């Protein structure tokens, strides 16, 4: 499902508890039947030559002022998109946001900001590879 999010955003808060998520106003997607399938999907965010991958959620408290939309982003993503410069955290940034394709989703899980999820995903990939190797070996020696 396509979602046009190429507009100017202002960071309003840095959410330290939600690693791997970003929030936009629910008013950007008026129809709740379009909004529901987008929740939790991976999105690619680019700004200042940096790229991060975050999952989408909606926040009804975010507002729009003078054509600039507010956005809530985790601290690590905010610092990375600001070129690791904490002095201009409240200045508006032009984000390029698009829904991640399958390859970007795999990349996003491997480099997730939450270490527990990142480790679990990598262990899952190792388990899958070992399972495929054992399947191939068992088929060879049958």
ABEGO torsion letter per residue (X at the ends): XBBBABBBBBBABBBAABBGBBBBBAAABABAAAAAAABGBBBBBBBGGBBBBBBBBBBAABBBBGGBBBBBBBAAAAAAAAGGBAAAAABBBBBBBBBBBAAAAAAAAAABABAAAAAAAAAAAAAAAAAAAAAAAAAAAX
